């Protein structure tokens, strides 16, 4: 039982308080209530004590059936995992939002660059689905664009045209 409680505690921080409440508060109160009903030695309290015993036994049997035969254990573990995942998500939310904003800005820059390329080459504009390897040069291009000033861009264009002409791609 201790190993099972340890494993459950790893999954959820609620297990120890629930265990403490049930083991050291709920069960002793029920036993004290049953004991005090039978100590009164009157018919009414004895009948009440008998009903409480029957209700407690039925509740224990019902819980055991649910736990073992109706996937109660799996449902509890799934619920604990969901709570743990939500807690982890809330802890990392600020960092995730910063990363998403950065990616959104990069995507916007790349889309604008792709629109410029399509306009320059005459290719149809639209939605692009690229693999990570295909997008890497564009990411570098977007990073380089931030570093380039307007003067160096004007010098770079004629130089690029000369390199293109020298490559012999358009030789007649």
C-alpha positions as CSV (number, residue, x, y, z in Angstrom):
1,X,0.0,0.0,0.0
2,X,2.9,2.4,0.8
3,X,4.3,1.9,-2.7
4,X,0.9,2.6,-4.3
5,X,0.6,5.8,-2.2
6,X,4.1,6.8,-3.2
7,X,3.3,6.3,-6.9
8,X,0.0,8.2,-6.6
9,X,1.8,11.0,-4.8
10,X,4.2,11.4,-7.7
11,X,1.2,11.9,-10.0
12,X,-0.7,14.4,-7.9
13,X,0.0,16.6,-4.9
14,X,-3.6,16.1,-3.7
15,X,-3.1,12.5,-2.6
16,X,-1.4,13.1,0.8
17,X,-4.0,15.6,2.0
18,X,-6.8,13.3,0.9
19,X,-5.2,10.3,2.5
20,X,-4.7,12.2,5.8
21,X,-8.3,13.4,5.8
22,X,-9.7,9.9,5.1
23,X,-7.3,7.9,7.3
24,X,-7.2,10.2,10.3
25,X,-10.5,12.1,10.2
26,X,-13.3,10.4,8.3
27,X,-12.7,6.8,9.3
28,X,-12.2,7.6,13.0
29,X,-15.3,9.7,13.1
30,X,-17.4,6.9,11.5
31,X,-16.0,4.4,14.0
32,X,-16.6,6.7,16.9
33,X,-20.2,7.3,15.7
34,X,-20.9,3.6,15.4
35,X,-19.3,2.9,18.8
36,X,-21.3,5.6,20.6
37,X,-24.5,4.3,19.0
38,X,-24.0,0.8,20.4
39,X,-22.8,2.0,23.8
40,X,-26.1,3.8,24.5
41,X,-27.9,0.4,24.8
42,X,-31.2,1.7,23.7
43,X,-33.2,0.1,20.8
44,X,-33.2,3.3,18.7
45,X,-29.5,3.9,18.9
46,X,-28.7,0.2,18.3
47,X,-30.9,0.3,15.2
48,X,-29.2,3.5,14.1
49,X,-25.8,2.0,14.7
50,X,-26.8,-1.1,12.7
51,X,-27.9,1.1,9.7
52,X,-24.7,3.1,9.9
53,X,-22.7,-0.2,9.8
54,X,-24.7,-1.5,6.8
55,X,-24.3,1.8,5.0
56,X,-20.6,1.9,5.6
57,X,-20.2,-1.7,4.4
58,X,-22.2,-1.0,1.3
59,X,-20.2,2.1,0.6
60,X,-16.9,0.1,1.0
61,X,-18.2,-2.7,-1.3
62,X,-19.4,-0.2,-3.9
63,X,-16.1,1.6,-3.9
64,X,-14.2,-1.7,-4.2
65,X,-16.4,-2.7,-7.2
66,X,-15.9,0.6,-8.8
67,X,-12.2,0.7,-8.3
68,X,-11.5,-2.8,-9.5
69,X,-14.3,-3.7,-12.0
70,X,-15.4,-0.4,-13.4
71,X,-12.0,1.1,-14.1
72,X,-12.0,3.4,-11.1
73,X,-8.2,3.2,-10.8
74,X,-7.7,4.2,-14.4
75,X,-10.1,7.0,-14.1
76,X,-8.4,8.3,-11.0
77,X,-5.0,8.1,-12.5
78,X,-6.2,9.8,-15.7
79,X,-7.7,12.6,-13.6
80,X,-4.5,13.0,-11.6
81,X,-2.4,13.1,-14.8
82,X,-4.7,15.8,-16.3
83,X,-4.4,17.9,-13.2
84,X,-0.6,17.6,-13.2
85,X,-0.4,18.4,-16.9
86,X,-2.6,21.5,-16.3
87,X,-0.4,22.6,-13.5
88,X,2.8,22.2,-15.6
89,X,1.1,24.1,-18.4
90,X,0.3,27.0,-16.1
91,X,3.9,27.1,-14.8
92,X,5.4,27.3,-18.3
93,X,2.7,29.6,-19.9
94,X,4.8,32.8,-19.8
95,X,7.8,31.3,-21.5
96,X,5.6,29.5,-24.1
97,X,3.8,32.8,-24.9
98,X,7.1,34.6,-25.4
99,X,8.3,31.8,-27.8
100,X,5.0,31.9,-29.7
101,X,5.2,35.7,-30.1
102,X,8.8,35.4,-31.4
103,X,7.7,32.7,-33.9
104,X,4.7,34.8,-35.0
105,X,7.0,37.7,-35.7
106,X,9.4,35.5,-37.6
107,X,6.5,34.0,-39.6
108,X,5.3,37.4,-40.5
109,X,8.7,38.5,-41.7
110,X,9.1,35.3,-43.7
111,X,5.7,35.7,-45.3
112,X,6.5,39.3,-46.3
113,X,9.8,38.1,-47.8
114,X,8.1,35.3,-49.7
115,X,5.6,37.9,-51.0
116,X,8.5,40.1,-52.2
117,X,10.2,37.1,-53.9
118,X,6.9,36.0,-55.6
119,X,6.3,39.6,-56.8
120,X,9.9,39.8,-58.1
121,X,9.9,36.5,-59.8
122,X,6.3,36.5,-61.0
123,X,5.4,33.3,-59.2
124,X,1.8,33.0,-57.8
125,X,1.4,34.0,-54.2
126,X,-0.4,31.8,-51.7
127,X,0.0,29.5,-48.8
128,X,3.4,27.9,-48.5
129,X,4.0,24.6,-46.7
130,X,7.7,24.2,-46.2
131,X,9.8,21.7,-44.4
132,X,12.1,22.8,-41.7
133,X,15.2,22.4,-44.0
134,X,13.6,24.5,-46.7
135,X,12.7,27.3,-44.3
136,X,16.2,27.5,-42.8
137,X,17.7,29.7,-45.6
138,X,14.7,32.0,-45.4
139,X,15.2,32.4,-41.6
140,X,18.8,33.3,-42.2
141,X,17.7,35.8,-44.9
142,X,15.3,37.4,-42.5
143,X,18.0,37.7,-39.8
144,X,20.4,39.1,-42.4
145,X,17.9,41.6,-43.5
146,X,17.7,43.2,-40.0
147,X,21.5,43.7,-40.1
148,X,21.7,45.2,-43.6
149,X,21.3,48.9,-44.0
150,X,19.8,50.7,-47.0
151,X,23.2,51.8,-48.4
152,X,24.7,48.3,-48.4
153,X,21.5,46.9,-50.0
154,X,21.9,49.2,-53.0
155,X,25.5,48.1,-53.4
156,X,24.6,44.4,-53.0
157,X,22.0,44.4,-55.8
158,X,24.3,45.3,-58.7
159,X,26.9,42.9,-57.3
160,X,24.3,40.1,-57.1
161,X,23.3,40.9,-60.7
162,X,27.0,40.7,-61.9
163,X,27.4,37.3,-60.1
164,X,24.3,36.0,-61.7
165,X,25.4,37.1,-65.2
166,X,28.9,35.6,-64.6
167,X,27.4,32.3,-63.6
168,X,26.3,31.8,-67.2
169,X,22.8,30.8,-66.4
170,X,21.3,33.2,-68.9
171,X,24.1,33.0,-71.5
172,X,22.8,33.2,-75.0
